[in-house]
Amino acid sequence: MDIYLRKRRWKLILFGIAVIIVAASLYYTNILVDEIRKDERKNVEIWANAIHHKADLVNVTNKLFEQIKDEERRRVLTLAAAQRRIITATSNEDLNFFLGIIANNTTIPVIQTDDKGFIVSSRNVNFGGDSLKKRLEGKLLKDFTVYAPIVVNYYKDKKIYLYYKDSNIFTELKQVIDDLIKSFFSEVVLNSASVPVIITDSTGRMVTAFGNIPEKKMNNHAFVVKTLHSMASQNNPIRVNLANTGVHYITLKILFTETAQVFPIRTACGNQHIPVHCLPFVQLCT
């Protein structure tokens, strides 16, 4: 009897130890999960703030470019005024000042035509041959009609037309802002927090980019709707207003203890946009 009693006691002791170990494991696991949750939330908040700062940087840069564009427009208007003054001047007037204004334009491409569209003169334009007495047409006309021409009246019903386009410097700077916007979206979807991200347009119903989510799943409309609902229940979508592209909403998922898998960035374009209709999170963003 003593042997059976001892075995029973040992079983009870071992069972009690096992219960203590399990309870302790659950307790410390819960503490660990809570710490991970807090750290992940903090990382996401830092990342979200970084998104806003980057968006602000893009917008400030674009604002600077818009100021440059306005300045170039004013310079062209000054050129037109100088051209008009030269044409209408009397023979004894000193035109050095106005000629200097035209000569100092070393960046903005300008083409002057008569009222029949024939090229009279040009500046900062490389035609690759004799351009005088040629009509402004084809690709050249398309390039120089992004902005409406400036009309100069110089004698009764006689007119000349000044066509211009952005300077090479401004065009290169514009490419910089476009690259900044593309880089912004790439950095968002391939985020350092390694969380699933979906970017939608201003309506919240059209997916424009996503990251850290398998592409096959994103081709499933039901999955996209469900995922956006789940993400929106965790965090209000981040609203960013980017230059030239308008308002976008960035929706993300906090993984807590899940292991993040990194998938290639996929950007929807054209008719590849994925419609997401009647999403509750759209209400959160308004």
C-alpha positions as CSV (number, residue, x, y, z in Angstrom):
1,M,0.0,0.0,0.0
2,D,2.8,2.4,0.8
3,I,4.3,1.9,-2.7
4,Y,1.0,2.8,-4.4
5,L,0.4,5.7,-2.0
6,R,3.9,7.0,-2.8
7,K,3.3,6.7,-6.5
8,R,0.1,8.6,-6.2
9,R,1.7,11.3,-4.2
10,W,4.5,11.6,-6.8
11,K,1.9,11.9,-9.6
12,L,0.1,14.6,-7.7
13,I,3.4,16.4,-7.0
14,L,4.4,16.1,-10.7
15,F,1.0,17.2,-11.8
16,G,1.2,20.2,-9.5
17,I,4.6,21.1,-10.8
18,A,3.4,20.8,-14.4
19,V,0.4,23.1,-13.6
20,I,2.8,25.6,-12.0
21,I,5.1,25.5,-15.0
22,V,2.2,25.9,-17.5
23,A,0.8,28.8,-15.4
24,A,4.1,30.5,-15.2
25,S,4.7,30.0,-18.9
26,L,1.3,31.5,-19.7
27,Y,2.0,34.4,-17.3
28,Y,5.4,35.3,-18.8
29,T,4.1,34.7,-22.3
30,N,1.3,37.1,-21.7
31,I,3.8,39.7,-20.4
32,L,6.0,39.1,-23.4
33,V,3.1,39.5,-25.8
34,D,2.1,42.7,-24.1
35,E,5.6,44.1,-24.4
36,I,5.8,43.1,-28.0
37,R,2.4,44.7,-28.6
38,K,3.6,48.0,-27.0
39,D,6.8,48.0,-28.9
40,E,5.1,47.3,-32.2
41,R,2.5,50.0,-31.5
42,K,5.3,52.4,-30.7
43,N,7.2,51.5,-33.9
44,V,4.1,52.0,-36.0
45,E,3.4,55.4,-34.4
46,I,7.0,56.4,-35.2
47,W,6.6,55.2,-38.7
48,A,3.3,57.0,-39.2
49,N,4.9,60.3,-38.0
50,A,7.7,59.7,-40.4
51,I,5.2,59.3,-43.2
52,H,3.6,62.7,-42.4
53,H,7.1,64.3,-42.3
54,K,8.0,62.8,-45.7
55,A,4.7,63.9,-47.2
56,D,5.3,67.4,-45.9
57,L,8.8,67.4,-47.4
58,V,7.4,66.4,-50.8
59,N,4.7,69.1,-50.6
60,V,7.2,71.8,-49.6
61,T,9.5,70.8,-52.5
62,N,6.6,70.9,-54.9
63,K,5.6,74.3,-53.6
64,L,9.1,75.5,-54.3
65,F,8.8,74.2,-57.9
66,E,5.5,75.9,-58.4
67,Q,7.1,79.2,-57.3
68,I,9.9,78.6,-59.9
69,K,7.2,78.0,-62.5
70,D,5.5,81.3,-61.6
71,E,8.8,83.1,-61.8
72,E,9.5,81.7,-65.2
73,R,6.0,82.8,-66.4
74,R,6.7,86.3,-65.1
75,R,10.1,86.3,-67.0
76,V,8.3,85.4,-70.2
77,L,5.8,88.2,-69.7
78,T,8.7,90.6,-69.2
79,L,10.3,89.2,-72.4
80,A,7.0,89.8,-74.2
81,A,6.8,93.4,-72.9
82,A,10.4,94.0,-74.0
83,Q,9.7,92.6,-77.4
84,R,6.7,94.8,-77.8
85,R,8.6,97.9,-76.8
86,I,11.4,97.1,-79.3
87,I,8.9,96.6,-82.2
88,T,6.9,99.8,-81.4
89,A,9.9,102.0,-80.6
90,T,10.8,105.1,-82.6
91,S,14.2,105.3,-84.4
92,N,15.7,107.6,-81.8
93,E,14.9,105.6,-78.7
94,D,17.6,103.8,-76.7
95,L,16.6,100.1,-76.7
96,N,19.7,98.7,-74.9
97,F,17.7,98.1,-71.7
98,F,15.0,96.0,-73.5
99,L,17.6,94.3,-75.7
100,G,19.4,93.3,-72.5
101,I,16.3,91.8,-71.1
102,I,16.0,89.5,-74.1
103,A,19.7,88.7,-74.2
104,N,19.7,87.8,-70.5
105,N,17.2,85.0,-71.1
106,T,19.6,82.0,-71.2
107,T,17.3,79.3,-69.8
108,I,13.7,79.6,-71.0
109,P,13.1,78.2,-74.6
110,V,11.1,80.8,-76.6
111,I,9.9,80.8,-80.2
112,Q,8.5,83.8,-81.9
113,T,6.1,83.4,-84.9
114,D,4.1,85.7,-87.1
115,D,0.3,85.6,-87.3
116,K,0.5,82.8,-89.9
117,G,2.5,80.5,-87.6
118,F,5.9,80.9,-89.3
119,I,8.9,81.0,-87.0
120,V,10.5,84.4,-87.0
121,S,13.1,83.9,-84.3
122,S,13.9,81.7,-81.3
123,R,16.1,81.5,-78.2
124,N,17.4,78.6,-76.2
125,V,15.9,76.2,-78.8
126,N,18.0,73.7,-80.8
127,F,16.3,72.9,-84.1
128,G,19.1,71.0,-85.6
129,G,19.0,73.1,-88.7
130,D,17.6,76.3,-90.3
131,S,14.3,77.0,-88.7
132,L,13.5,80.4,-90.1
133,K,10.5,80.5,-92.4
134,K,9.4,77.2,-91.2
135,R,6.0,76.7,-89.6
136,L,5.6,75.9,-85.9
137,E,3.9,72.5,-86.2
138,G,4.0,68.8,-85.3
139,K,5.9,67.8,-82.1
140,L,7.5,71.2,-81.8
141,L,4.1,72.9,-81.7
142,K,2.9,70.3,-79.1
143,D,5.9,70.9,-76.9
144,F,5.5,74.7,-77.0
145,T,1.7,74.8,-76.5
146,V,1.6,73.3,-73.0
147,Y,1.1,77.0,-72.0
148,A,-0.9,79.4,-74.1
149,P,1.2,81.7,-76.3
150,I,1.6,85.3,-75.4
151,V,0.1,87.6,-78.1
152,V,1.9,90.9,-78.9
153,N,0.1,93.5,-80.9
154,Y,2.5,95.8,-82.6
155,Y,0.8,97.6,-85.6
156,K,-2.9,97.8,-86.2
157,D,-4.1,94.2,-86.5
158,K,-0.6,92.8,-86.8
159,K,0.5,90.3,-84.2
160,I,3.4,88.2,-83.1
161,Y,3.2,85.1,-80.9
162,L,5.6,84.1,-78.2
163,Y,5.6,80.4,-77.5
164,Y,7.5,79.1,-74.6
165,K,8.0,76.0,-72.5
166,D,9.6,75.1,-69.1
167,S,13.3,75.5,-69.0
168,N,15.6,72.5,-68.9
169,I,16.4,73.2,-65.3
170,F,12.8,73.3,-64.3
171,T,12.0,70.1,-66.2
172,E,14.8,68.3,-64.4
173,L,13.6,69.6,-61.1
174,K,10.1,68.4,-62.0
175,Q,11.5,65.0,-62.5
176,V,13.0,65.2,-59.0
177,I,9.6,65.8,-57.5
178,D,8.1,62.9,-59.5
179,D,10.9,60.6,-58.2
180,L,10.2,61.8,-54.7
181,I,6.6,60.9,-54.9
182,K,7.4,57.4,-56.3
183,S,10.0,57.0,-53.6
184,F,7.5,58.0,-51.0
185,F,5.0,55.2,-52.0
186,S,7.8,52.7,-52.3
187,E,9.1,53.5,-48.8
188,V,5.6,53.2,-47.4
189,V,4.8,49.8,-48.7
190,L,8.3,48.5,-48.0
191,N,8.2,49.9,-44.5
192,S,10.8,49.4,-41.9
193,A,8.0,48.2,-39.5
194,S,7.4,45.3,-41.9
195,V,3.6,45.5,-41.4
196,P,1.0,44.9,-44.1
197,V,0.1,48.1,-45.8
198,I,-2.6,49.0,-48.3
199,I,-2.8,52.5,-50.0
200,T,-6.0,53.7,-51.5
201,D,-7.1,56.8,-53.5
202,S,-9.1,59.7,-52.0
203,T,-12.4,57.7,-52.2
204,G,-10.9,54.8,-50.2
205,R,-12.3,52.4,-52.7
206,M,-9.4,52.0,-55.1
207,V,-6.2,50.3,-54.2
208,T,-3.2,52.0,-55.7
209,A,-0.4,50.1,-53.9
210,F,0.2,47.5,-51.3
211,G,3.1,45.8,-49.5
212,N,3.9,42.9,-47.2
213,I,0.7,41.1,-48.5
214,P,0.8,38.2,-51.0
215,E,-0.2,39.4,-54.5
216,K,-2.5,36.4,-55.0
217,K,-4.5,37.3,-52.0
218,M,-4.8,40.9,-53.2
219,N,-6.4,39.7,-56.4
220,N,-9.2,38.4,-54.3
221,H,-11.8,41.1,-53.9
222,A,-13.4,39.6,-50.8
223,F,-10.0,39.3,-49.1
224,V,-9.2,42.9,-49.9
225,V,-12.5,44.1,-48.4
226,K,-12.1,42.0,-45.3
227,T,-8.5,43.0,-44.8
228,L,-9.3,46.7,-45.1
229,H,-12.1,46.3,-42.6
230,S,-9.8,44.5,-40.2
231,M,-7.0,47.1,-40.6
232,A,-9.4,50.0,-40.1
233,S,-10.7,48.5,-36.9
234,Q,-7.1,48.5,-35.5
235,N,-6.0,51.9,-36.8
236,N,-7.6,54.9,-38.4
237,P,-6.2,55.2,-42.0
238,I,-3.4,57.8,-42.3
239,R,-4.5,60.6,-44.6
240,V,-1.7,62.1,-46.8
241,N,-2.2,64.8,-49.4
242,L,0.7,64.6,-51.9
243,A,1.5,67.1,-54.6
244,N,0.2,66.2,-58.1
245,T,-1.5,63.0,-56.9
246,G,-4.0,64.3,-54.4
247,V,-5.3,62.6,-51.2
248,H,-4.4,59.0,-50.4
249,Y,-5.2,56.8,-47.4
250,I,-2.6,54.5,-45.9
251,T,-4.1,51.6,-44.0
252,L,-1.9,49.3,-42.0
253,K,-2.2,46.2,-39.8
254,I,-0.5,45.7,-36.5
255,L,0.8,42.1,-36.3
256,F,1.4,41.8,-32.5
257,T,3.0,38.4,-32.3
258,E,2.7,37.3,-35.9
259,T,5.8,36.8,-37.9
260,A,5.9,39.3,-40.8
261,Q,6.7,38.1,-44.2
262,V,8.1,40.5,-46.8
263,F,6.6,40.3,-50.2
264,P,7.5,42.3,-53.3
265,I,5.9,45.7,-53.8
266,R,3.0,45.7,-56.2
267,T,1.6,49.0,-57.6
268,A,-1.8,49.0,-59.3
269,C,-2.1,51.1,-62.4
270,G,-4.6,51.7,-65.1
271,N,-7.4,49.2,-65.1
272,Q,-5.5,47.0,-62.6
273,H,-6.9,49.0,-59.7
274,I,-8.8,46.9,-57.3
275,P,-12.2,48.4,-56.5
276,V,-13.2,48.2,-52.8
277,H,-16.8,49.3,-52.4
278,C,-18.6,50.6,-49.3
279,L,-15.8,50.4,-46.8
280,P,-16.6,51.5,-43.3
281,F,-13.1,52.9,-42.9
282,V,-13.9,55.6,-45.4
283,Q,-16.2,57.0,-42.8
284,L,-13.3,57.2,-40.4
285,C,-11.2,59.2,-42.8
286,T,-13.7,62.0,-43.5
